[in-house]
Amino acid sequence: MIKIIFPLIMSIIFALIHLLGYKRVVKKLHISKSMKKFFLFLLIFNYISILGYLLSRYFLDVPDSLYFLFSLSIGIGFTILISILLYEIMNIFHKIPFEQSKREFLKKGGDVGFLSLGALYIGTGVAEGAKMPIINNVPVLQNRFSEPYRIVQISDMHIGGLIDKEFVKKSVEMINEQKADIVVITGDLIDAPIERVSKAVDELKNISSRYGTYYVAGNHEYFHGIEKTLKHLQTLGIHILDNSSVHIGDFYLCGVNDIFGNRYGAYEPDIDKAMKDVPKNRPTLLLAHQPRFLYELKGFEPSLILSGHTHGGQIWPFGFLVSIVQPYLKGLHSLNNNRHIYVNSGIGFWGPKMRLGSRSEITVIEWS
């Protein structure tokens, strides 16, 4: 049921966006009727492509080239939403009293600039999305250890569709080059049934580090059969932190299931269970997919929290919407009592292979 609800909601939202795009933007553009019909056709075609994306993401197998084209329709849909907002702002200026000839000149010039800006926005986003992740070195200074622990974090890989075996293989090579003490994966690892992406996922067994690889589930795992996913990851030697903890070196590593488990009715997050074997006043690293799990800590104070989920906004300006429900969008943030949270921008992407104002990353944390 959950697998059906999400694409259904997305299809309704994008239907409204495209309808408003036609009524509030296309119909008001200072262009010929034939051009308006052309843009109407593009809107219809783009919406059909979005439906194709949602179907191929969750229900069907399609060629990668077709899937890539479908995915771009999501990015164009986001662009249409931004265009609606910008065009409404532009209409305010059009109401300023000018001579009719000047008004028409400004309207035509504004519309040309508006369409050009939209094309540049999409093109830049696609170019940025095609780049491999950066290595982001982040020192976390808490004066807890005589020697720092080197932690490599990845999050939100979303294996499936355009995130394929080759991408995972290259990412593993980049991870191994960092010579980590420990590697952690903070959710949304897959975005398809494990049977469809197992060959790509299997590349993760080649990750090497001193203490191993540890994982907590994200919300997208629940959409595709979380039970099968967890079982498969265990066969790769990846340690699943299912509301549990483990003692590593001088600290305790804890992990909680994602908040989405409360809706799913299984694999719910349980901070009490995760922290029950952790002595007080010991350095503690907590893995929680969503930064807003900060609100669920029930008085526990992990020394360092690693999260993901936000993609750093992925495509500007949608980070502002994410910030409505998440306390932090990306990067390192100080908490009280010499504590920190780091929010990873994600190594992959959801929807279009686009990024704007947010780079995909592999985070190398030097925790001391």
N, C-alpha and C positions, 0 to 999 in steps of 0.2 A: 504493500500500500504506500509506504514512504517513497519507494522508487517512482511511483506514478505521480504523487502529489507535487514533488519539486518541479519536474518539467512542466506539469500542468500550470502551476503558478507562474513560472517563467514565461510560458507561451501567452498567458493572459496579460502579464505586465508589458511584454514587448508588443502585443497587439494594440494596447492603449497608446504606447509610445509612437508607433507608426501612424496610428489614426490621428493623433495630435500633431505629428510631424507634417501630415498633409494639410490639416485644417489650419494650423497656426503658423506654418512656415511656407510650404509650397504654394498654397493658394494666394499668399500675399506677396510672393516674389515678383519683382518687376521684370517679368520675362513673358515670352509669347505663350499662347494657349497650347501650342504643340510641345513646347518645352515643359510646361506644367504636366501634360499627359505623360511625357517621357519620365519625369521625376516620380509621378504616381506609379508608373510601371516599375521603376526601380524600388520603390517602397514595398510594393506587393511582392516583387521577386526576392527582396531582402528578407521579408517576413517568412516567406516560404522556405528560404535557406535556413533561417533560425529554427523553424520546425524540423528541417532536415538535420540540423546540428543536434537538437535535443533527442531526436529519435536515434541517431547514430551514436550519441554519447551514452544512452541508457538502454537501448533495445536492439539496435541493428549493427552489423558489421559492414562498413563501406571502405572503399580504397582510401589510402592516406591523402592522396591529392584532392579527392572530393571532400574529405573531412576537413582539410585545411581551408578550402573555400567556404564550407559551411561555417567554420569557426570565425572567419573574418566578418560574417554577417552579424555576429554578436557585437564585435567592436563597432561596426557601422551603426548598430542599434543604440549603443552607448553614445555615439557621436550625434545621432538624431536627438537624443534626450538633451544633450548639451546645447545643440542648435536651437531647440525650442526655447530654452532658458535665455540664451543670448539674443535670440530674435525678439523676444518679448521686451528685453532691455532696449534693443535698437529702436523698437516702435515708440518708446517714450521720447526719444530724440526726434523722431519723425513728426511728432505732434508740436514741436517748437515752431512758432509762426515764421515762415519764410515766404518769399515770392514763389509762385507755382513752378517757375522754371528752375529755381534753385532747389526746391523740394524734390523735383523729379531727378535732377542731377545727383543729389545726395542719395536718393533712394536707389538709383541704378548703381552708383559707385559702391554703396554699402552692400548691396546684394552680391556684386561681383567679388568684393573682398570677403564677404561671408562664405561664399561657396569655395573660394580659394583656400581660406583658412581651414575649412572642413577637410579638404583634400590633404593639406599639409599635416593636419592633426593625425589622420589615419596613416599616412605614409611614414611619419616619424615614429608612431607607435609600433608599426610593423617592423621597422628597421631596428628599433631598440629591443623588441621582443625576440628577434632572431639571434641576439648576442648570447654567448655562453655566460654562465654565472661568474661573478667576481669573487675573489677571496677577500672576505671582510675581516680584518684582524681587530679584535675588541679586547682590550685589557680590562679586567674587573678586579679592582684593588680593594680588598677587604682586610688584609693583614691577618689571614687565617692560617696560612701554610708557610713553611720555610722555603718550599719550592713550588712554583705555580703548576697547576694542572692544565694541560692543553686539551680543551674540549672542542671537538668539531661538531657543529649543529647543522642539520639540513631540515627543511620543513616544506610541506606543500608541494611535493614533486608532481602529484596528480598523474601518475603513470597511466597511460591509456590515450588512444588517439595520437596526438602529435608528440607526446613524450614517449619515445620508443626505446628499444633495447640499446641502440647506439648512443642515445643521450644519457641513459643510465650508466652505460659502460664508461663514457668519458667523465661523467660526474664522479664515479668511483675512483678513477685514476687521479682526479684532482683532490679528492678526499685523502687518498693514501699518501699523496705527496706532502701532506701536512704533518705526518708522523704524530698522530694524536694519541693521547693517553686513553681517551674514550670518545666514541662517536654516538651521538644521540639523534633520533628522528622524531620530530614533534608533530606527527599526524598528517592526514591527507596525503598519504603516500601513494595511494592508488585512486583511480576514478573510473573503474570499470570492474566487471566481475573478474576475480582472480584467475579464472580459467582462460580468459582472453589475454591477460597481460603477464602470465607466469614467466615466460621467457625473459621479458625485460626485468621483472622483479628479481629473478634468480641471479642477476648480475650483482645484487647487493651482498651476496655471500662472499664476494671477493674483497669486501671492506676489511681493512686490517687496522688494529689499534692495540694498545697495551692491555686494556681491560674489556674490550669487546664493544658490541653495538647494542644500544638499548632504544626501545620504541614505545610510544604511546599512540593510541588511535586518535584520529581526527573525525570530524563530522561526516566527511565523504565516505569513509569506510562503511558506515552504517547503511549507506544507500545500495551497496553492492554485495552484501553478505559478509558481515564482519566476522562471523564464526569461521568461515572457510579461509578468510584472509589471515587471521591470526594463526591458524593451524599451519598454513603454508609458510608464513614468516618464521615460525619456530623450526621448520625443517632446514632453514638457511643458517641457523645458528644465531639468529637475532633474538635478543632477550626481550620478552614482552612484559612491560610494567602495567599490569592490570590491577590498579589500585594497590600497588605493592612497593616494597623498598628493598634495597640491597646495599650492603656495606662495601665501599670501594676505597681502598687506601685510607685517607684521613677524613673522609666524608661519607654521608649517606645519600644515595641516589633514590629518589621516589618518583613515581609516575601515577597519574590519575587518568581514567577514561574521560572522553569528551562530554561536555555538558549536554550534547545532543542525545546521549544515552538516556536521559530522563524522559525524553519524548519517545524514544525507541522502545522503552520498557525493559531493556536489558543492557548489560555493560554500562550501568550508570556510574558516574564519578562518585568516589567515596574517600574523602580526605582523611577521615578518622581511620579507616582501614589502611590507607597508604602510609600513614605516619605512626601507626601503633607501635612499631618496633624501633622507632627512632628515639634515642635518648635526648633529653632536653639539652640545649646549649651546645649541640654538636653541629658542625657545618653540614648543611643540607642543600642538595640540589633537587629542585622539583621540576618535572616535565609536565606541562599542561598545555594542550593544543591552543586554547583561546586565552588571550590576555585577561579577559573578564573573569577568569576563574579566581582572580584576586579577591573577588567579592564572596567566594565560597570557602575561604580558608579557615573559617571558624576559630580564629585566634591563633592558629599555627603561623609561625614566622620562618619559612624557608630562607636560607641565606641568599640563594640565587634561584630565580625562576626563569625557565626557558620556554617560550611560546612561539606561535606562528599565526596561521589562520588569516591574517589581514592582507597578505601579499604586499604590505606596505602601501596599500591603495591600488596597486597594479597600474591603473590608468587614471592619471589626473583628470578631473578633480574628485574622483569617487572616494578618495581617502577621507574627505570631509564627512561623507555618509557613514563610512566605517567607524569613524570616531564618535558617532552618536551612540553606538552600542559597545564599543571597546574603549577601555581607559587609555590605551596606548596604541599607536599605529605602527611604529617601527623603531628599532634602535634600542640603546641602553638607557634605562631610567633608574634613578635612585629611589629607594623606599626608606622607610624609617628604620632605625637601629642597624645601620651599616648593612643594608640589604639592597638587592638590585633585581630588576627584571629585564630580560632582553627579548625583544619581539623580532623574529626573523622575517624578512620580506619574501621568503619562499624561493626555492630553487627552480620551480616550474611556474605554471600559470593555470588559471581556470578560464574557459571560454576562448577568446581569440589569442593567438600568439602575439600579443601586443603588451608593451609596457611604456609608460610615460610618467616620468617623475619617480620611478622606483625600479631599481635594478635587481634582478635575481641574484641570489647570493649563497655562498657556502661560508658560514661564520666560523672563525677560529677564535675561541675565547681562551684567554690566558687568565685563569682564576687563581688569585693568590690571597 
